[in-house]
Amino acid sequence: MIRETTDAVVVGAGAGGGCAAKVLACAGIKTLLLERGEWAKTDVNGEADLSSQRMPLLVQGPGRLGTRTQKCHAYDNGRWGVVVPWNAACVGSGTVTYGAMAWRFMEVDFHLKSHYGEIPDSSLEDWPISYDELEPYYYQAECEVGVAGDNTGNPFAAPRKQPFPMPAFALDPESQLMWDVTKKMGLHPFHCSFLRNSVPHNGRPACIHQHFCVGFQCPIDAKNGTQNTVIPVALKSGNCELRVRAMVTELLVDDQGRLHGVKYVDENDVVHLVESKIVVLAAGSNETARLLLVSKSKLFPNGAGNNHDVVGRNITGHAYVDANGFLDRDIHTDAGPGTGTAIWDYEHDNEGFALGGMLHTDFRYTPFQLSGRRNTSVPAWGRAHKEFMRQNYKRFFRICGPIQQVPRWENRLVLNPKQKDYWGLPFLAFEGREHENDFKNRIFLANKAREIAEKCGAKDIQCGWGGPKDRPGGSGGGGQHQSGSCRMGTDPKKSVTDKWCRVWDFPNLFLADCSVHVNNGGMNPVLTGMALAFRTAKHIVDNRKEVGM
C-alpha cells in the first residue's frame, strides 16, 4: 500500500474530468488526474469496417484492458444481462471516438417544470441555474475544446454572445437534400455543430473528411476531445499529473463524515491511498454514481452523499428514433462523416405530449452496419448479398435523432448484489421503466422522420422506434448519453449536489460530468457536461478557502 498527498484529485479523464483538471492545474492547484484506461492508440483497430465502437458487440472502444475496464451491468428490474456502453475507457473517454455533435441546451430545457407544470409519474424539476449562467462556459468549451457551427436559420437556439469559433462544415449531398426538403415543408433546417475542426484550430489541422468518423479515433487529431485539447494544457502547466490504468475503488470518508481523498488500484494491483483537499468525480453518470454508492462509512451507510437515497435516481439517456430507406440514385460521396443538417422544430410544445426531440441526417454507416439493414428477402451471405450491397450502399438514406426523456424517481441505478468486477466492486443494475410520455414522443418523432424521408424520395423505408412500437419499454440507460444519476438542485432530499455541483454533505466533493444534469435535452449532452465542468472548476478556484483548500 502506498500513501501520498496532493491538493486535488480528479477521477476520470473524459469530457468533464479533462476540462476540470485543466482549470485547476492552470490556477496553480496540484492536481492528480486518475484514468482507469490508457492513452488510445490509433493503430490498434485502424479503419477496419468491423472495428467501429458503434458496434459494441465486436469492439468496445479504445484504451481497454480486458476485464479490468469492461463495463458489464445488469439491467431492468432483475432481468440480469449485459449492457455494453459505447463509451471508451481511455484518456479522453468517449470524446476520442464520439460523433462530436456539440449542442447548447435550449433555454427552456433549464426550466421544464415551470414550462410544462407537473407531469404525473415524473420527477421533472427546474435546474438551479439558468442558461444565461452557463452561457459563458458554453463558449469557453467551444473555444478551448473547439466547435464549428452556425445557428443561422434556427429560431429555437438559445442566444449567443459570441459567434462560433469556427465556421460550419459544408453540406454533403444527403444533408443538402434534407435541407431543401424540410425548407419546403416550412421547417427550419440549420447546420449541425461539431467538436471538429472545420479550419485549423489551436495548432491542429482541419478535418480531412475521412469516410468513417463516429466510432473511430481521428487519425490527424481534427476531432476535438479532451485528450488532444485541455488535458495537454493541464499537463504542460506543470501542476497536473496524469496516471493511467488507475482504478478508483473508494472515496476515503472518516467516521466524522469528512472526505479525505480516494483509494485506487494501479495496473500492478498495488493499492494507493491519496490524501487530497479536493475530490472531483468525473467518471460518467453511471460510474460516478457507483463510486458514491460503494463508498460506505459510519455516517453514510448507504454510500457517500446518499443518506436521502437520491444517488442513482432520475437517470435518463437518449432513445434514438429513425427512418431509413434507399434513394433511386447514389447520394453518398466518399467524404465523411456524413451528418450536416438538423431541425429542432419538434423539440418542444408538440400536441399531445411534453418535450420532444431533434432530427438530423446520420453519420456514414460502415458496410457491416448496412448489411444488417438489408431486406429480409436478401440473404446474409453470398452473391445476392454482395449485389445488394453494391447497388444500395451509396443510396442509403437515414434521418434520426434522440428524444428527451422524462425523468422518473423510480428509474435508478443500484448495486448488483450478485455480480462483482475485477476489483470486487458490485456491478450496477438498472431499475425502472420508460415514462408513458417517452413512448408517445418516440412514435411521434419516428413518424416525422418517415414523413421527411418519404418527401426526400426514399423507398423501402423502415422506422426505428427507439423501443417497442406498441407499448412503453424498459428503463434503458446503458448505451450512451447517460445522465442524471446525481442531479443538481436546491433541496438535499431531492438532489445530490447544489448548483455548483458540490455534493451536499461534503464541502470538498464535486461532480464534473453529466450525472448532475436535471434533464438531458433532446440533443447530445456532451457540450453541456463540458461547460458545467469548466464552471464547477472555476468555482473551486475562486472559493479555495470555503471548499477546504
C-alpha positions in Angstrom: 0.0 0.0 0.0 1.3 3.4 -1.0 0.2 6.6 0.8 0.5 10.0 -0.8 -0.9 13.5 -0.8 -2.0 16.2 -3.3 -4.2 19.3 -3.5 -6.9 17.9 -5.8 -7.8 14.6 -7.3 -9.9 14.4 -10.5 -11.4 10.9 -11.2 -11.8 10.3 -14.9 -10.0 11.9 -17.8 -13.1 12.2 -20.1 -15.1 15.2 -21.2 -15.7 16.7 -17.8 -12.6 15.5 -16.0 -10.3 16.9 -18.6 -11.9 20.3 -18.5 -11.9 20.4 -14.7 -8.3 19.3 -14.5 -7.2 22.0 -16.9 -8.8 24.8 -14.9 -7.5 23.5 -11.6 -3.9 22.9 -12.8 -3.7 26.3 -14.6 -4.7 28.0 -11.4 -1.7 26.5 -9.6 -3.5 23.7 -7.8 -1.5 20.5 -7.7 -3.9 18.1 -9.4 -3.8 14.3 -9.8 -5.8 13.1 -12.8 -6.7 9.4 -12.5 -7.9 7.4 -15.5 -8.7 3.7 -15.4 -8.0 3.2 -19.1 -4.9 4.3 -21.0 -4.0 6.5 -24.0 -5.9 5.4 -27.1 -3.7 4.2 -29.9 -4.8 4.8 -33.5 -3.0 1.7 -34.8 -5.0 -0.8 -32.7 -8.1 -1.0 -34.9 -7.3 1.4 -37.7 -10.2 2.0 -40.0 -11.3 -1.7 -40.2 -15.0 -2.0 -41.0 -15.6 -4.3 -38.1 -13.8 -2.1 -35.5 -16.3 0.8 -35.1 -17.1 1.5 -31.4 -20.7 1.9 -32.5 -20.9 -1.9 -32.8 -20.0 -2.8 -29.2 -20.7 -6.5 -29.8 -17.5 -6.5 -31.8 -15.4 -3.7 -30.4 -15.8 -1.9 -27.0 -13.7 1.1 -27.8 -10.0 2.1 -27.4 -7.8 2.0 -24.4 -9.3 -1.0 -22.8 -7.6 -3.6 -20.6 -9.9 -6.6 -20.9 -11.8 -7.4 -17.7 -10.1 -4.7 -15.8 -12.1 -2.0 -17.6 -15.0 -4.0 -19.0 -18.4 -2.3 -18.3 -20.9 -5.0 -17.6 -24.2 -4.2 -15.9 -27.4 -5.9 -15.1 -30.5 -4.1 -16.1 -34.3 -3.6 -15.8 -35.8 -4.9 -12.6 -33.9 -8.1 -12.1 -33.6 -9.3 -15.7 -29.8 -9.8 -15.5 -28.0 -9.2 -18.7 -25.0 -7.4 -20.2 -25.1 -3.8 -21.3 -22.1 -2.7 -23.2 -22.0 1.1 -23.3 -20.5 2.9 -26.2 -18.2 5.0 -24.0 -14.5 4.3 -24.3 -12.3 3.7 -21.3 -9.2 5.8 -22.1 -7.7 9.2 -21.8 -10.4 11.4 -23.4 -13.0 8.7 -22.8 -15.9 9.0 -25.3 -14.5 12.2 -26.8 -11.9 10.1 -28.6 -14.5 8.2 -30.7 -17.7 10.2 -30.4 -19.6 11.7 -33.4 -18.7 15.1 -31.7 -22.1 16.8 -32.1 -21.9 19.9 -30.0 -25.2 21.4 -28.8 -26.1 24.0 -26.3 -29.3 23.1 -24.5 -32.3 25.3 -25.3 -33.3 28.0 -22.7 -36.5 26.1 -21.9 -34.5 23.0 -21.1 -33.3 24.6 -17.9 -36.9 25.2 -16.5 -39.0 22.4 -17.9 -41.2 22.1 -14.7 -42.1 25.7 -14.9 -42.8 25.4 -18.6 -44.9 22.1 -18.6 -46.1 22.0 -15.0 -46.4 18.8 -13.0 -46.2 15.7 -15.2 -47.7 12.7 -13.3 -45.3 9.8 -12.6 -42.3 12.1 -13.3 -39.5 13.8 -11.2 -39.3 16.7 -13.6 -37.6 19.7 -11.9 -36.2 23.1 -12.9 -32.4 23.4 -12.9 -31.0 25.6 -10.1 -29.2 27.6 -12.8 -30.3 29.2 -15.9 -29.0 29.1 -19.5 -27.6 32.6 -19.0 -25.5 31.5 -16.1 -24.0 28.7 -18.2 -23.6 30.6 -21.4 -20.0 31.9 -20.8 -18.9 28.3 -20.1 -20.5 27.0 -23.2 -18.4 29.5 -25.1 -15.3 28.5 -23.1 -15.8 24.9 -24.1 -16.5 25.9 -27.7 -13.2 27.8 -27.9 -10.8 25.7 -25.8 -12.0 22.3 -27.0 -13.1 23.6 -30.4 -16.6 23.8 -32.0 -17.6 24.5 -35.6 -21.2 25.6 -36.3 -23.7 28.1 -37.5 -27.2 28.7 -36.0 -28.4 30.7 -39.0 -32.0 29.6 -39.7 -32.6 28.1 -36.3 -35.1 30.2 -34.4 -35.1 27.8 -31.5 -31.5 28.2 -30.5 -30.6 29.9 -27.2 -29.0 33.4 -27.7 -25.2 33.6 -28.1 -23.0 36.5 -27.0 -20.1 35.4 -29.3 -20.1 33.7 -32.7 -18.9 30.1 -33.1 -15.1 30.0 -33.1 -15.1 28.0 -36.3 -17.4 28.1 -39.4 -19.8 25.3 -40.0 -19.0 22.4 -42.3 -20.3 22.4 -45.9 -23.3 20.1 -46.5 -22.8 16.8 -48.3 -25.5 15.8 -50.9 -27.5 13.8 -48.3 -27.7 16.7 -45.9 -28.4 19.2 -48.7 -31.4 17.0 -49.7 -32.8 17.1 -46.2 -32.2 20.8 -46.0 -34.1 21.5 -49.3 -37.0 19.3 -48.5 -37.5 20.4 -44.9 -37.3 24.0 -46.0 -40.1 23.4 -48.5 -42.1 21.8 -45.6 -41.9 25.0 -43.7 -39.4 23.6 -41.2 -36.2 25.3 -40.1 -33.0 23.3 -41.2 -29.7 24.5 -40.0 -26.1 23.4 -39.8 -25.1 20.8 -37.2 -22.4 22.0 -34.8 -19.4 19.8 -34.1 -16.4 19.4 -31.8 -14.3 19.1 -35.0 -12.0 21.5 -36.8 -13.6 22.9 -39.9 -10.5 25.0 -40.2 -7.1 24.7 -38.4 -7.7 25.5 -34.8 -5.4 25.6 -31.7 -2.5 24.1 -33.5 -4.3 21.2 -35.1 -5.4 20.7 -38.7 -8.8 20.9 -40.3 -11.0 17.8 -40.8 -10.0 15.7 -43.9 -13.5 14.2 -44.2 -12.5 10.7 -43.6 -15.3 8.4 -44.7 -15.8 6.9 -41.2 -15.6 9.2 -38.2 -18.0 8.3 -35.4 -16.8 5.2 -33.6 -13.3 5.8 -34.7 -10.3 7.8 -33.4 -9.4 10.7 -35.8 -6.0 9.9 -37.4 -5.0 13.5 -37.7 -6.5 14.9 -34.4 -9.0 17.1 -36.1 -11.8 15.7 -33.9 -11.7 17.6 -30.6 -11.7 15.6 -27.4 -10.1 16.4 -24.0 -7.2 14.1 -24.8 -5.9 16.5 -27.5 -7.0 19.8 -26.1 -7.4 20.6 -22.5 -5.5 17.7 -20.9 -2.3 18.5 -22.7 -2.7 22.1 -21.5 -3.1 20.8 -17.9 0.0 18.6 -18.2 2.0 21.5 -19.7 1.2 23.7 -16.7 3.4 21.5 -14.5 0.6 21.2 -11.9 -1.2 18.2 -13.3 -0.1 14.5 -13.2 -2.0 12.0 -15.2 -1.9 8.4 -14.1 -3.5 5.8 -16.4 -4.6 2.3 -15.6 -5.6 3.7 -12.2 -9.0 2.4 -11.0 -10.5 4.4 -8.1 -12.4 2.0 -5.9 -13.5 4.1 -2.9 -13.8 7.6 -1.5 -12.0 8.0 1.8 -14.6 9.2 4.4 -13.8 9.0 8.1 -16.1 8.3 11.0 -16.8 12.0 11.4 -18.1 12.2 7.9 -15.1 14.1 6.4 -13.8 13.3 3.0 -10.0 12.9 2.9 -9.3 11.6 -0.6 -9.5 8.4 -2.7 -8.3 4.9 -2.8 -7.2 3.5 -6.2 -5.6 0.4 -7.6 -2.8 0.7 -10.2 -2.0 -1.7 -13.1 0.1 -3.9 -10.8 -2.8 -4.2 -8.3 -1.0 -2.0 -5.8 -3.4 0.0 -3.6 -2.8 3.7 -3.3 -4.4 5.9 -0.6 -4.3 9.5 -1.8 -5.0 12.2 0.7 -6.5 15.2 -1.1 -8.1 18.5 -0.1 -10.5 18.4 -3.1 -12.0 15.5 -5.0 -13.7 15.9 -8.3 -15.6 12.9 -9.7 -15.9 12.8 -13.5 -16.3 9.1 -14.2 -19.6 9.5 -16.1 -23.1 9.3 -14.9 -23.1 5.6 -14.3 -19.6 5.2 -12.7 -19.8 8.3 -10.6 -23.0 7.1 -9.0 -21.4 3.6 -8.5 -18.4 5.1 -6.8 -20.6 7.1 -4.4 -22.8 4.1 -3.6 -19.8 1.8 -2.8 -18.1 4.4 -0.6 -19.9 3.5 2.6 -18.9 4.7 6.1 -20.2 5.2 9.6 -22.3 8.3 8.8 -23.0 7.2 5.3 -24.0 3.6 5.4 -25.8 3.7 2.1 -22.9 5.4 0.3 -21.3 8.8 0.2 -23.8 11.6 -0.1 -26.7 9.1 -0.2 -28.5 9.5 3.2 -31.6 10.6 1.4 -31.5 7.8 -1.2 -31.1 10.1 -4.1 -27.8 8.8 -5.6 -28.5 6.8 -8.7 -32.1 8.0 -9.2 -33.6 10.0 -12.0 -31.4 8.5 -14.6 -32.0 9.4 -18.3 -30.3 8.5 -21.5 -31.5 9.0 -25.1 -33.8 6.8 -27.1 -33.0 7.3 -30.8 -35.6 7.0 -33.5 -35.0 6.9 -37.2 -36.4 6.4 -40.7 -34.2 4.9 -43.3 -34.5 3.7 -46.9 -32.9 3.8 -50.3 -32.9 6.5 -53.0 -33.1 5.8 -56.7 -29.6 7.3 -57.2 -26.3 7.4 -55.4 -26.3 10.0 -52.7 -23.1 9.3 -50.8 -19.7 10.7 -51.8 -16.5 9.2 -50.4 -16.3 12.1 -48.0 -17.4 11.8 -44.4 -18.5 11.9 -41.7 -22.0 12.4 -43.2 -24.1 14.4 -40.7 -24.8 18.0 -41.6 -28.4 19.1 -41.4 -30.6 19.3 -38.3 -34.1 20.5 -37.3 -35.3 21.5 -33.9 -38.9 22.2 -34.8 -40.1 19.2 -32.7 -38.0 19.8 -29.6 -40.9 21.2 -27.5 -44.6 22.1 -27.4 -45.8 19.2 -29.6 -49.5 18.4 -29.4 -50.5 15.5 -27.0 -47.3 15.1 -25.0 -44.4 17.0 -23.4 -40.9 17.5 -24.6 -39.7 16.2 -28.0 -36.5 15.7 -29.9 -34.3 16.7 -32.8 -33.9 15.1 -36.2 -30.7 15.1 -38.4 -29.0 13.3 -41.2 -26.8 10.5 -39.9 -23.1 9.6 -39.9 -21.8 7.2 -42.5 -22.8 3.7 -42.0 -20.0 1.2 -42.4 -20.7 -1.7 -44.9 -21.1 -4.0 -41.9 -23.8 -1.8 -40.4 -25.7 -1.5 -43.6 -25.5 -5.3 -44.1 -27.9 -5.7 -41.2 -30.3 -3.3 -42.8 -30.9 -5.5 -45.8 -34.4 -6.6 -46.8 -35.4 -9.9 -45.3 -35.5 -11.4 -48.8 -31.8 -10.7 -49.2 -29.6 -13.5 -47.8 -27.0 -12.6 -45.2 -24.1 -14.1 -47.3 -23.2 -14.9 -50.8 -23.6 -13.4 -54.3 -27.1 -11.9 -53.8 -25.9 -10.2 -50.6 -22.9 -8.7 -52.3 -25.0 -7.5 -55.2 -27.4 -5.8 -52.7 -24.5 -4.0 -51.1 -23.0 -2.9 -54.4 -26.3 -1.5 -55.6 -27.5 0.1 -52.4 -24.6 1.2 -50.2 -24.3 4.7 -51.7 -28.1 5.0 -52.0 -28.8 4.5 -48.3 -30.6 7.5 -46.7 -31.3 7.9 -43.0 -32.8 10.5 -40.7 -32.5 10.0 -37.0 -32.4 11.8 -33.7 -32.8 11.5 -29.9 -35.9 12.2 -27.8 -35.7 14.0 -24.5 -36.8 11.5 -21.8 -39.0 12.4 -18.8 -37.0 11.6 -15.6 -38.6 9.4 -13.1 -37.6 8.9 -9.4 -38.0 5.2 -9.8 -35.6 5.0 -12.7 -32.4 4.4 -10.9 -29.0 2.7 -10.6 -28.5 0.3 -7.8 -25.6 -2.0 -6.8 -26.0 -5.6 -8.1 -25.7 -7.9 -5.1 -24.9 -10.9 -7.3 -22.1 -9.9 -9.6 -18.8 -8.1 -9.0 -16.0 -6.8 -11.2 -12.2 -7.4 -11.2 -11.8 -5.2 -8.1 -14.6 -6.8 -6.1 -17.0 -3.9 -6.7 -20.6 -4.7 -7.4 -21.8 -4.1 -10.9 -24.6 -1.7 -11.5 -28.2 -2.7 -12.1 -30.8 -0.5 -13.8 -34.3 -0.4 -12.3 -37.4 1.3 -13.7 -39.3 1.8 -16.9 -39.9 4.3 -19.7 -42.4 7.0 -18.9 -45.6 6.9 -21.0 -44.7 10.3 -22.4 -41.5 8.9 -23.8 -43.4 6.3 -25.7 -45.6 8.9 -27.3 -42.6 11.0 -28.0 -40.8 8.1 -29.8 -43.7 7.3 -32.0 -44.3 10.9 -32.9 -40.7 11.7 -33.8 -40.2 8.4 -35.8 -43.3 9.2 -37.9 -41.9 12.7 -38.6 -38.6 11.2 -39.7 -40.6 8.9 -42.0 -42.5 11.8 -43.5 -39.3 13.7 -44.3 -37.6 10.6 -45.7 -40.6 9.9 -48.0 -40.6 13.5 -49.2 -36.8 13.1 -49.9 -37.7 10.2 -52.2 -36.6 7.3 -50.1 -38.2 3.9 -50.8 -38.4 0.7 -48.7 -38.5 2.8 -45.6 -38.1 1.2 -42.2 -38.5 3.0 -38.9 -36.6 2.5 -35.8 -38.8 3.4 -32.8 -36.1 3.6 -30.1 -38.0 0.9 -28.2 -41.3 -1.1 -28.6 -43.7 0.4 -31.1 -46.9 -0.8 -29.3 -46.1 -0.1 -25.6 -43.7 1.7 -23.3 -40.3 -0.1 -22.9 -37.8 -0.6 -20.2 -35.6 2.0 -18.4 -32.6 1.6 -20.7 -29.7 3.9 -19.8 -26.8 1.7 -20.6 -25.9 2.6 -24.1 -24.9 6.2 -24.5 -25.6 9.8 -23.3 -26.2 8.6 -19.7 -27.1 11.4 -17.3 -29.0 12.5 -14.2 -27.9 9.9 -11.6 -26.6 12.6 -9.3 -28.7 15.6 -10.3 -28.1 19.1 -9.0 -30.8 21.0 -7.2 -31.9 23.2 -4.2 -33.2 20.5 -1.9 -30.8 17.9 -0.5 -33.8 15.5 -0.2 -34.3 15.5 -3.9 -30.8 16.2 -5.3 -27.2 15.1 -4.8 -25.4 18.4 -5.4 -26.0 22.1 -5.1 -25.9 24.5 -8.1 -22.1 24.4 -8.1 -22.1 20.6 -8.4 -20.9 20.2 -4.8 -22.2 17.1 -3.1 -24.4 18.3 -0.3 -22.8 16.6 2.6 -19.2 17.4 1.8 -17.6 20.9 1.3 -14.8 19.4 -0.8 -16.5 16.8 -3.1 -17.6 18.0 -6.6 -19.0 16.3 -9.7 -18.0 17.2 -13.2 -19.9 15.1 -15.6 -23.4 14.6 -17.0 -24.5 12.9 -13.7 -25.6 16.3 -12.5 -28.0 17.0 -15.4 -31.6 17.6 -14.2 -32.8 16.5 -17.6 -30.8 15.5 -20.7 -32.1 17.8 -23.5 -33.3 16.5 -26.8 -29.8 16.5 -28.2 -26.3 15.2 -27.4 -25.3 16.4 -23.9 -21.5 16.4 -24.0 -21.1 20.2 -24.5 -23.3 20.9 -21.5 -21.2 18.5 -19.5 -18.0 20.3 -20.5 -19.5 23.7 -19.8 -20.6 22.6 -16.3 -17.1 21.2 -15.6 -15.5 24.5 -16.5 -18.0 26.3 -14.3 -17.5 24.0 -11.3 -13.7 24.1 -11.5 -13.7 27.9 -11.7 -15.9 27.9 -8.6 -13.4 25.8 -6.7 -10.6 28.1 -7.8 -12.5 31.2 -6.8 -13.5 29.8 -3.4 -10.5 27.9 -2.3 -10.8 28.6 1.4 -14.5 27.8 1.5 -14.1 24.4 -0.2 -11.2 23.4 2.0 -8.1 24.4 0.0 
